[in-house]
Amino acid sequence: MLSLEGVYKSFTHHGNQIEVLKGVDLIVKQGDSLAVMGASGVGKSTLLNIMGSLDPPTEGVVKFGDKNVYQMNEAVLSRFRNREIGFVFQFHHLLPEFSALENAMMPALIARYPRKRAAEMAREVLEKVGLGRRLTHRAGELSGGEQQRVAIARSLTMRPKLILADEPTGNLDWVTGQEIADLMLRLNREEGVAMVIATHNSRLAERMSRHMEIVDGRIQ
């Protein structure tokens, strides 16, 4: 479904060239669950951003099916990103003035679905993540775990083929983090959506179908 071939990524910082990724080859198949591990600063988030069409590699090819992601023009790329990939971050990035339902509706509204249809899509996924009774509550009225559940629901609203999650349990206490991990793995099994999760949580990584580590810019 998603393939990376010879992906390099470097940045220039104060005149110095910093190589973050050094020739990454990776295939993600439909229904996969893949943990990406490694010390802070090794490039886990950079790799997810490249996979998610947010940041082009310095060198290499990223394909989604038979499409070369970074050869798309910006309009096509934005549409592709909205419909095919869902994102979950360590910090939920909910809009505080909106309800759980309105936050989860956002991807469908961006895709210009009618508001009624967008609400139906969002309500369905919020019920799946256990928030059917919290639809009208604003972000500030929800616990940390509930806010992350809204973020997960938002990532699923458009029924994407791939979810990319960057430390989704990193900002939660241990018990709540376990609940979120359980939820994401259940959705992976039941919905068949592929998940790539960058995490320091070794217990979560061990429960996924594959896990890898980034060391010195390369996959081990």
N, C-alpha and C positions, 0 to 999 in steps of 0.2 A: 504493500500500500504506500509506504513512504520509504525512500532510500536516499542515503547520503553516500557520495562517492568522492573520496579524496578531498574532504573538506578541511580547509585551513582557515584560521581566523587570527588576525593580528591587529593590534592597536598601536598608535603612536602616542607616547606619553612623555612630555618634556623633551622631545627630540629623540627619544629612545623607542626602538621597535620592540614591542612585547608580543611574543607569539603565544596565543592561548590554546588554540587547537592545531594539531600538527598531523593532519592526514587521517581524518576520521572516516571510516567506512561502517555503515550501519543500515540494517533493514528492519522495518517495523511492519509486521503483518496484521491483517484484520483480526481483532480480538486479542492481540498481544497485551500483556502487562509487563512493563519494563521499568526497573528501577535504575536510576543513574546516580552513582555515589561518588564520593571524593571529598577531599578537604576543601574548606572555604577558599574561593578564589581560583580553583582549578579550571573553571569554565563550564560548570553544569548549567547555569542560567544562560550563558552564551550559546551553548549547544541547543537548549530548548528554544531560544529566540530564533535561531537559524532554522530549526525544524518547523517552527510555527510561522514562517514567512515574515517575521518581524525585522530581521537583520541579515542582510546578504553575507555569505562567506567571502573572505578575501580570495579564495580559490576553491574550486570544486563544484559539484553538481548536486542539487537537491531536487528529487522528483517525487511527485505525488501521483501514483499510478504511472501513466506515461507522459505526464506533463512536467516540464522543467519549470519549477516554481518561480525562479528568479528571472525567467525570460518573459513572464507575463507583464503587461502594462499595469499601471497602478490601479486603475479602475477594476480590471479583471482580478488582480491580486486581492484587492479589498473584498470583493464579492466572494472569492474563493475562501479567504480567511474566515469570513463571517459564517459561511455555510458548512465548511468542512472541518474546521478545527475549533475546539473549545479550550479556554484557558482558565486555570485556577492558580492563584498566587498565594504566597504566605500570608499576605494582608489582603483581605477580601475585596477592597476597593468598591464597596457598595456606595450608592448615592444616599446620603443620610436623610435627605428630605423626602425620599420615596419609600413606599412600602416594599415588603418582600416580593409581592406579586409584580409591582412596577419595575423593580430591579431585575427580576428574572425575565421580564418581557423585553428588555433592551435589545438583545440581538435580533429578535423578530421585528421590532420597530425599525431598527437600522436597516433591515432587509426590506422594509416598506410593506410588511404584512398589515392588513387591517387591524385596528386596535383590538377588536373583539376576538379575532383569530389569535393574535399575539397573546392575549390574556388566557385563552384556552390552552395554548401550548405551554405557557409558563405555569399555569395551575396544575397541569398534569405532572410536570417534573417536580414541582414543589411537593406535591402529594407523595411522589415516589421517595423523596428524601425526608419524609416525615414532618413536613411543615404545613400540612393541609389546614390546620387550625390557626396558623400564624400569618395568613396571606396579607392581612391589612396592617400588620405591625411594621412600624418603621425600623430602620437598622438599629437605632439607638435603644430600641425596646427589646432587642433580641440579645441572647447570650453570645459569647464568642463562637461557640460551636454552631449555634443556629445561624449566625452570620455566614460562617464558612459553608454551611449547607445551602444557603441562598446562593452563594458564589458557585457552588457545584451545580445547582439547578440552572443557574444562568448559563453555565458552560454547556449544558445539555439541551437547552431550549430548541436549538436549530437541528437537533438530532445529528451532530457531527460524527464523522468516522473516527476522529482522533481527539483525545483529551491530553493536553500538556499541563502538568501541574508542577509548580516550583515550590518546594517545601510546604505543601498544603497543611501539614500538621505542626509546622515549626513554631507557630505563634500561639499554640494551644497547650493547656495542661495535659498531663499524660493520659488521663482517663478520656478526656474529650478528644485528644489526638487519636486514641485507639478507636473511638466511635467513628471518627471521620475516615480513618483507614478502612474500617469494616465496611462503611458505606461505599467508598470508592471501589473496593474490590467486588462488592456485591453488584454494583452497577456494571462493572466490567464483565462479570459473568452473565448477568441477566440481559443486558442491553447489547452485548457483543461489541461495544465501543473499545477501540485500542486505547491504552493509557501509557504514557511515559511520565514517570514521576521522578523529579530530582529530590533527593532526600538524604538526610543524615541518619534517618531512623532505620537501623539495621533490621529490626523486627519486621517492619513493613516491607523492606526489600526482600527478606527471606520468604515472604508470603506471595510474592509476585512470580510470574512464570519465568522471568529472566532478570538477572541484575548484572550490572557492569560497573566498573570504576574508571574514572579518568585520572590518569597519572602522567604528569609531564606532557599534557596535551594529547595523549593517546588513550585509546580504549584498552582496558585489560579485563 
